[in-house]
């Protein structure tokens, strides 16, 4: 905690609203000494992950498709039904996902411009940036009526206004990086794990761990929020050669946050967990990587082995169901059916 009247890095704490000051003192831990930097930590983590996937990688064909895993796929690997659903369903924009894009884009621009613009102006810019970010975004927005577009922007404006109310206007001199891509390659490039935290506050330092990684959430809390941040902590450690001192999720609707300080013990646990997760697709070959079937070993939510791979025969006209009724079994994981043996599953599209 800081003393009353303190000015830290150009930020006058007495000029902050209670919720904003809580973020500075509680989340960012301003004035609290940072933990020391362990130069061997990144090497230990990499060795742990490599050891978990070594056997699977050695057995892969030389021309096998390389596996790329993000936090969504890593999370889905804990449940075969969810994973198969994700692979078979192409990504489509929806009102919630577009809202998230608009909110994050406007918050980033708001910081860069020192909160000198109205949120409505920021949102207009973010809307245009999103519309022209790709063919799918342009197609989605083109199908909306004017009222639907304005309603979506108005909803996002509310979220950014609420963010302003609970998150402090940090000086532009503070080191903040928005949505950086952090990635790590394993098994001589056979497996790549990627992540993109919303915000990295602070940069690598020669002697101390000063980085804070945070995600900003405008919806309700999820049980996997903390797991997502742990993935980011592991990837950041490997990319920068040092771990962040803390990872956190900021819940804008509540004006609250949950954080976890990064420790050596936590690093070991994350490396073991994610090494095991990466091991599963590595053993079976890349999902959808070619005709035929490949096996993904049973995980904690699996009731057997799930067969993954591209469908090798037609199944009537139109879009086929993911699984026939005979291929579904009792039990579920996150509301999705477990699978004992599936004769076919369509390969991934769009993710």
C-alpha positions as CSV (number, residue, x, y, z in Angstrom):
1,X,0.0,0.0,0.0
2,X,1.0,3.6,-0.6
3,X,0.9,6.5,1.8
4,X,-1.9,9.2,1.3
5,X,-0.9,12.0,-1.0
6,X,1.7,9.9,-2.9
7,X,2.6,10.6,-6.5
8,X,3.9,7.5,-8.2
9,X,5.4,7.6,-11.7
10,X,3.4,10.8,-12.4
11,X,0.2,9.3,-11.1
12,X,-1.4,11.3,-8.2
13,X,-3.2,8.7,-6.1
14,X,-5.4,11.4,-4.4
15,X,-6.9,12.3,-7.7
16,X,-8.2,8.8,-8.3
17,X,-11.7,7.5,-7.6
18,X,-11.8,4.7,-4.9
19,X,-12.2,1.9,-7.5
20,X,-9.3,3.3,-9.6
21,X,-7.1,3.6,-6.6
22,X,-7.9,0.0,-5.6
23,X,-6.6,-1.1,-9.0
24,X,-3.3,0.8,-8.5
25,X,-2.6,-0.4,-5.0
26,X,-4.2,-3.8,-5.1
27,X,-3.8,-5.0,-8.6
28,X,-0.6,-3.2,-9.7
29,X,0.9,-3.3,-6.2
30,X,2.5,0.2,-6.7
31,X,5.1,0.8,-4.1
32,X,5.6,-3.0,-3.4
33,X,9.1,-4.4,-4.0
34,X,9.3,-6.7,-7.0
35,X,10.6,-10.3,-6.7
36,X,14.1,-11.1,-8.0
37,X,14.8,-12.5,-11.4
38,X,15.9,-16.1,-11.6
39,X,17.9,-16.5,-14.8
40,X,17.5,-20.3,-14.8
41,X,13.7,-20.4,-14.5
42,X,12.9,-20.3,-18.2
43,X,15.3,-23.1,-19.0
44,X,13.8,-25.3,-16.3
45,X,10.3,-24.8,-17.7
46,X,11.3,-25.5,-21.2
47,X,13.0,-28.7,-20.2
48,X,9.9,-29.9,-18.3
49,X,7.6,-29.3,-21.3
50,X,10.1,-30.9,-23.8
51,X,10.4,-34.0,-21.6
52,X,6.6,-34.4,-21.6
53,X,6.3,-34.4,-25.4
54,X,9.6,-35.9,-26.4
55,X,8.4,-39.4,-27.0
56,X,5.4,-38.2,-29.0
57,X,7.4,-35.9,-31.2
58,X,10.0,-38.5,-31.9
59,X,7.4,-40.8,-33.3
60,X,5.8,-38.2,-35.7
61,X,6.5,-38.5,-39.4
62,X,8.9,-36.0,-40.8
63,X,6.3,-34.4,-43.1
64,X,3.6,-34.2,-40.4
65,X,1.7,-31.0,-40.2
66,X,2.9,-28.7,-37.4
67,X,0.5,-28.3,-34.4
68,X,-0.4,-24.8,-33.2
69,X,-2.3,-24.5,-29.9
70,X,-3.9,-21.5,-28.4
71,X,-5.6,-21.2,-25.1
72,X,-8.9,-22.2,-26.6
73,X,-7.6,-25.5,-27.9
74,X,-5.6,-26.2,-24.8
75,X,-8.7,-25.7,-22.7
76,X,-10.8,-27.9,-25.0
77,X,-8.2,-30.7,-24.9
78,X,-9.5,-31.4,-21.4
79,X,-12.8,-32.5,-22.8
80,X,-13.1,-34.6,-26.0
81,X,-16.6,-33.5,-26.9
82,X,-15.7,-29.9,-26.6
83,X,-12.5,-30.4,-28.7
84,X,-14.3,-32.2,-31.5
85,X,-17.1,-29.6,-31.5
86,X,-14.5,-26.9,-31.8
87,X,-12.6,-28.6,-34.7
88,X,-15.8,-29.2,-36.6
89,X,-17.3,-25.7,-36.2
90,X,-15.9,-22.8,-38.2
91,X,-15.4,-19.6,-36.4
92,X,-18.2,-17.0,-36.8
93,X,-18.4,-13.5,-35.5
94,X,-21.2,-12.9,-33.0
95,X,-22.5,-9.9,-31.0
96,X,-20.5,-10.8,-27.9
97,X,-17.2,-11.4,-29.8
98,X,-17.6,-8.2,-31.8
99,X,-18.4,-6.3,-28.6
100,X,-15.2,-7.6,-27.1
101,X,-13.2,-6.4,-30.1
102,X,-14.7,-3.0,-30.0
103,X,-14.2,-2.6,-26.3
104,X,-10.6,-3.7,-26.3
105,X,-9.7,-1.5,-29.4
106,X,-11.3,1.5,-27.8
107,X,-9.6,1.0,-24.5
108,X,-6.2,0.7,-26.1
109,X,-6.7,3.9,-28.2
110,X,-8.1,5.7,-25.1
111,X,-4.8,5.0,-23.3
112,X,-2.6,6.0,-26.3
113,X,-4.5,9.3,-26.6
114,X,-4.5,10.1,-22.9
115,X,-8.3,9.9,-22.6
116,X,-8.6,13.1,-24.6
117,X,-11.5,11.9,-26.8
118,X,-15.0,11.0,-26.1
119,X,-15.8,7.3,-25.9
120,X,-18.3,7.7,-28.8
121,X,-15.5,9.0,-31.0
122,X,-13.2,6.2,-29.9
123,X,-15.9,3.7,-30.7
124,X,-16.5,5.1,-34.2
125,X,-12.8,4.6,-34.9
126,X,-12.8,1.1,-33.4
127,X,-15.9,0.2,-35.5
128,X,-14.2,1.2,-38.7
129,X,-11.0,-0.6,-37.8
130,X,-13.0,-3.8,-37.1
131,X,-15.1,-3.6,-40.2
132,X,-12.0,-3.5,-42.4
133,X,-10.0,-6.0,-40.4
134,X,-10.9,-8.9,-42.7
135,X,-13.5,-10.4,-45.0
136,X,-15.4,-12.2,-42.2
137,X,-15.7,-9.0,-40.2
138,X,-16.8,-7.0,-43.2
139,X,-19.4,-9.7,-44.0
140,X,-20.7,-9.7,-40.5
141,X,-21.1,-6.0,-40.2
142,X,-22.6,-5.7,-43.7
143,X,-25.5,-8.0,-42.7
144,X,-26.5,-5.7,-39.8
145,X,-29.1,-3.0,-40.0
146,X,-28.2,0.5,-39.0
147,X,-30.1,0.1,-35.8
148,X,-28.3,-3.2,-35.0
149,X,-24.9,-1.6,-35.6
150,X,-25.7,1.4,-33.4
151,X,-27.1,-0.8,-30.6
152,X,-23.9,-2.9,-30.7
153,X,-21.7,0.2,-30.6
154,X,-23.8,1.7,-27.8
155,X,-23.4,-1.5,-25.7
156,X,-19.6,-1.3,-26.2
157,X,-19.6,2.4,-25.3
158,X,-21.1,1.6,-22.0
159,X,-18.4,-1.0,-21.3
160,X,-15.6,1.5,-22.1
161,X,-17.2,4.2,-19.9
162,X,-17.4,1.7,-17.1
163,X,-13.8,0.8,-17.7
164,X,-12.8,4.4,-17.3
165,X,-14.7,4.6,-14.1
166,X,-12.9,1.7,-12.4
167,X,-9.4,1.7,-14.1
168,X,-7.1,4.6,-13.6
169,X,-5.9,6.9,-16.4
170,X,-2.2,5.7,-16.4
171,X,0.5,8.1,-17.6
172,X,1.6,7.5,-21.1
173,X,5.1,7.2,-19.8
174,X,4.2,3.9,-18.1
175,X,5.2,0.9,-20.2
176,X,2.0,-0.7,-21.5
177,X,1.7,-3.2,-24.4
178,X,-1.7,-4.1,-25.7
179,X,-2.5,-7.6,-27.0
180,X,1.1,-8.8,-27.7
181,X,1.5,-12.2,-29.2
182,X,3.6,-14.5,-27.0
183,X,4.5,-17.9,-28.4
184,X,6.8,-20.8,-27.7
185,X,7.9,-23.7,-29.9
186,X,8.6,-27.2,-28.7
187,X,9.8,-30.4,-30.2
188,X,12.0,-28.7,-32.8
189,X,9.0,-26.8,-34.0
190,X,6.5,-29.7,-34.0
191,X,4.3,-27.9,-31.5
192,X,3.7,-24.2,-31.1
193,X,1.7,-22.7,-28.2
194,X,0.4,-19.1,-28.6
195,X,-1.3,-16.6,-26.4
196,X,-2.4,-13.0,-26.5
197,X,-3.0,-11.3,-23.1
198,X,-5.0,-8.1,-23.3
199,X,-2.4,-6.0,-21.5
200,X,1.2,-6.3,-20.3
201,X,2.2,-3.6,-17.8
202,X,5.9,-3.2,-17.3
203,X,8.8,-4.6,-19.3
204,X,11.6,-7.1,-18.6
205,X,14.2,-5.9,-16.2
206,X,17.8,-7.2,-15.6
207,X,17.3,-7.9,-11.9
208,X,13.6,-7.9,-11.0
209,X,10.3,-9.3,-12.3
210,X,8.3,-6.2,-13.1
211,X,5.7,-7.4,-15.6
212,X,2.0,-7.7,-14.9
213,X,-0.1,-9.6,-17.4
214,X,-3.9,-8.9,-17.4
215,X,-7.0,-9.8,-19.3
216,X,-10.0,-7.5,-19.3
217,X,-13.4,-9.2,-19.1
218,X,-16.7,-7.4,-19.9
219,X,-18.9,-10.5,-19.2
220,X,-19.4,-12.9,-16.3
221,X,-16.6,-14.8,-14.6
222,X,-15.5,-18.1,-16.0
223,X,-13.8,-21.0,-14.2
224,X,-11.1,-21.0,-16.9
225,X,-10.1,-17.4,-16.5
226,X,-7.3,-18.2,-14.1
227,X,-6.1,-21.1,-16.3
228,X,-5.9,-18.7,-19.2
229,X,-3.6,-16.4,-17.3
230,X,-1.4,-19.3,-16.2
231,X,-0.8,-20.1,-19.9
232,X,0.2,-16.5,-20.5
233,X,2.6,-16.6,-17.5
234,X,4.3,-19.7,-18.9
235,X,4.6,-18.3,-22.4
236,X,5.8,-15.0,-21.2
237,X,8.5,-16.7,-19.1
238,X,9.8,-18.5,-22.2
239,X,9.6,-15.5,-24.5
240,X,11.2,-12.9,-22.3
241,X,13.5,-15.2,-20.3
242,X,11.8,-14.1,-17.0
243,X,8.5,-14.6,-15.5
244,X,5.9,-11.9,-14.8
245,X,5.5,-11.1,-11.1
246,X,1.7,-11.4,-11.3
247,X,-1.1,-12.3,-13.7
248,X,-4.7,-11.1,-13.3
249,X,-8.2,-10.9,-14.7
250,X,-10.0,-7.6,-14.5
251,X,-13.8,-7.8,-14.4
252,X,-15.0,-4.5,-15.7
253,X,-18.7,-5.1,-14.8
254,X,-17.7,-5.6,-11.2
255,X,-14.9,-3.1,-10.9
256,X,-13.0,-6.0,-9.4
257,X,-10.0,-8.3,-10.2
258,X,-8.5,-11.6,-9.4
259,X,-4.8,-12.0,-9.4
260,X,-2.2,-14.7,-8.9
261,X,1.5,-14.1,-8.1
262,X,3.8,-16.2,-10.2
263,X,6.0,-18.5,-8.1
264,X,8.5,-21.2,-9.0
265,X,6.1,-23.9,-7.8
266,X,3.3,-22.6,-9.9
267,X,5.7,-22.5,-12.9
268,X,6.4,-26.2,-12.5
269,X,2.8,-27.1,-12.3
270,X,1.9,-25.1,-15.4
271,X,4.8,-26.6,-17.4
272,X,3.6,-30.1,-16.4
273,X,0.0,-29.4,-17.3
274,X,0.7,-27.8,-20.6
275,X,3.3,-30.3,-21.6
276,X,0.7,-33.0,-21.0
277,X,-1.9,-31.1,-23.1
278,X,0.5,-30.6,-26.0
279,X,1.5,-34.2,-25.8
280,X,-2.0,-35.4,-26.8
281,X,-2.3,-33.9,-30.3
282,X,1.4,-34.6,-30.9
283,X,0.8,-38.3,-30.3
284,X,-2.2,-38.4,-32.6
285,X,-0.9,-36.2,-35.3
286,X,-2.5,-32.8,-36.1
287,X,-6.2,-32.9,-35.9
288,X,-7.6,-32.9,-39.4
289,X,-4.0,-33.2,-40.8
290,X,-5.0,-35.8,-43.4
291,X,-7.3,-38.6,-44.3
292,X,-8.0,-41.4,-41.9
293,X,-8.0,-41.5,-38.1
294,X,-5.6,-40.5,-35.4
295,X,-5.9,-41.1,-31.7
296,X,-5.9,-38.7,-28.9
297,X,-5.1,-40.2,-25.6
298,X,-7.7,-40.1,-22.8
299,X,-7.4,-37.2,-20.5
300,X,-9.0,-36.5,-17.1
301,X,-12.5,-36.0,-18.6
302,X,-12.3,-38.8,-21.2
303,X,-14.0,-42.2,-20.9
304,X,-11.8,-43.7,-23.6
305,X,-9.9,-42.8,-26.7
306,X,-11.5,-40.3,-29.1
307,X,-10.8,-40.8,-32.8
308,X,-9.9,-37.5,-34.5
309,X,-9.3,-36.9,-38.2
310,X,-10.9,-35.8,-41.4
311,X,-14.0,-37.5,-42.5
312,X,-13.1,-39.8,-45.4
313,X,-16.6,-40.5,-46.8
314,X,-19.6,-38.4,-47.6
315,X,-22.5,-38.5,-45.1
316,X,-25.5,-37.4,-47.0
317,X,-26.2,-33.9,-48.2
318,X,-25.6,-30.7,-46.4
319,X,-23.7,-30.2,-43.2
320,X,-23.3,-33.5,-41.3
321,X,-23.8,-33.8,-37.6
322,X,-20.6,-33.9,-35.5
323,X,-21.4,-37.4,-34.2
324,X,-24.2,-39.8,-34.9
325,X,-26.4,-40.8,-32.0
326,X,-24.7,-44.2,-31.8
327,X,-21.4,-42.6,-31.3
328,X,-22.5,-40.6,-28.3
329,X,-22.2,-42.1,-24.8
330,X,-23.5,-41.1,-21.4
331,X,-21.8,-38.6,-19.3
332,X,-20.6,-35.1,-20.2
333,X,-17.9,-32.5,-19.7
334,X,-19.1,-29.0,-19.6
335,X,-22.4,-30.0,-21.0
336,X,-20.9,-31.8,-24.0
337,X,-21.0,-35.6,-24.4
338,X,-18.1,-37.8,-23.8
339,X,-17.0,-40.0,-26.7
340,X,-15.7,-43.5,-26.6
341,X,-15.1,-44.2,-30.2
342,X,-16.1,-42.0,-33.1
343,X,-15.8,-43.4,-36.6
344,X,-15.2,-40.0,-38.1
345,X,-14.9,-36.4,-37.3
346,X,-14.5,-33.5,-39.7
347,X,-11.2,-31.6,-39.6
348,X,-10.7,-28.1,-38.3
349,X,-12.0,-25.0,-40.1
350,X,-11.1,-21.5,-39.3
351,X,-9.3,-22.1,-36.0
